[in-house]
Amino acid sequence: MIPFLDLKAQARTIGPQIDAAIMRALRNERSAQGHEAGAFEERFADYCNVSCCRAVNSGASALHLALLAAGVEPGDEVITVSMNFVATTNAIIRCGATPVFVDVYPVTWTMNPALVEAAITSKTKAIVPTHLHGLMADMDSIMSIARRHGLLVVEDAAQAHGAEYKGRRAGSIGDLGCFSFYPDKNIGACGEAGAVVTDHPELARRVSRLLDRAQSDVLARCDDRMDEVQAAVLNVKMDYIESWTEARRSIAAQYDQALSGRALACPRPPSHDRHVYHIYAVKLPHRDQTFEMLRGAGIGVGIHYAVPVHLQKSYVELGYRVGDLPVSERLAREFLSLPVYPDLLPDQCSVVASELKKIAASETQVFRGDAAFQNKTLRHGLVA
Ligand SMILES: *Cc1c(COP(=O)(O)O)cnc(C)c1O
């Protein structure tokens, strides 16, 4: 049995350090924004290469706060992607704004900037690209469109701690960046936690004004600060973030190699990017059968995400229909996620890859069709 995610393995290695940190946080009886959260903010700002980090109580809160700081108000529109976790869309709705979805690139599965311009209206206030699975969106193109139209960019970097785009860290390119430290993220607290980062002094002031209790002039104040226990856990884990990220990357490299030669369509990072593999995804036409067969073979696989946001029941009021975002819809039908986490052993990784290959061999159809899909993208010149 190879689990999809094994947090117990991590607890075995750093358990005693975590226990001690939690006890320290509990004993010093400071409220939020005390010692641990403040220390974490400094460390994480440094890690993202920005001047300001504010620690909050979830990735969802981080997105909400960042959008408020960006001036998103009721009646505004915010351009984002549907091939994503629902929290990003919800944060936009929580501001009273309307999410406007654009499709993703077939090669990287992140926001397709070529479609952004057509989605801009007089109501558009911001753009929120998601660095899906740990691979960064095409930030140069997105930033230049945003600047041309006077829009702010909020990076949803909840899956991309330490990811890089042309040498620049996730969260540091847009006007604001948002992170989640939910336990299953690349670096996770023991409960809910998140952060907003920015390199702009004025935006940093706005985020802090929204967070700080003493500022009674702010109507939409958010009591969303990170608590000391979560910050204490994260301060321990910050010592490991780089080695864990490299472990994820080497597991991904092992999968890449083991599965090469097959027409497997994984999101392909342009050469200038550092993909941090929150998820290792493979796209294959007979996804559901393959999913069941892998589960049957004792391999934990996942689907992130089975239904794109624009087609989920809760969002029918937004008025989207099947066929509106063909690439997102096709990916949602055709990809699954393999186990990838720092404690996954090379042997386990080999077992996963060989089971997948066995299934492919028994199902001649399984890996067909992807070549055409990828060729189309090549013609569009989207491969770096
Ligand atoms: C996890 C996640 C969020 C939300 O973070 P929470 O801490 O769970 O609120 C937002 N966006 C993406 C892409 C995520 O993966």
The ligand as an SDF file (V2000), in Angstrom:
LIG
                    3D

 15 15  0  0  0  0  0  0  0  0999 V2000
   -5.3710   25.0960   -0.6020 C   0  0  0  0  0  0  0  0  0  0  0  0
   -5.6550   26.1070   -1.6260 C   0  0  0  0  0  0  0  0  0  0  0  0
   -6.3240   27.3050   -1.3250 C   0  0  0  0  0  0  0  0  0  0  0  0
   -6.9670   27.5810   -0.0020 C   0  0  0  0  0  0  0  0  0  0  0  0
   -6.1690   27.4430    1.1060 O   0  0  0  0  0  0  0  0  0  0  0  0
   -6.7940   27.0530    2.5400 P   0  0  0  0  0  0  0  0  0  0  0  0
   -5.6450   27.2340    3.4540 O   0  0  0  0  0  0  0  0  0  0  0  0
   -7.2750   25.6590    2.4430 O   0  0  0  0  0  0  0  0  0  0  0  0
   -7.9030   28.0240    2.8050 O   0  0  0  0  0  0  0  0  0  0  0  0
   -6.4720   28.2460   -2.3350 C   0  0  0  0  0  0  0  0  0  0  0  0
   -6.0010   28.0370   -3.5750 N   0  0  0  0  0  0  0  0  0  0  0  0
   -5.3670   26.8950   -3.9050 C   0  0  0  0  0  0  0  0  0  0  0  0
   -4.8440   26.7280   -5.2760 C   0  0  0  0  0  0  0  0  0  0  0  0
   -5.1940   25.8850   -2.9450 C   0  0  0  0  0  0  0  0  0  0  0  0
   -4.5630   24.7610   -3.2970 O   0  0  0  0  0  0  0  0  0  0  0  0
  1  2  1  0
  2  3  1  0
  2 14  2  0
  3  4  1  0
  3 10  2  0
  4  5  1  0
  5  6  1  0
  6  7  2  0
  6  8  1  0
  6  9  1  0
 10 11  1  0
 11 12  2  0
 12 13  1  0
 12 14  1  0
 14 15  1  0
M  END
$$$$
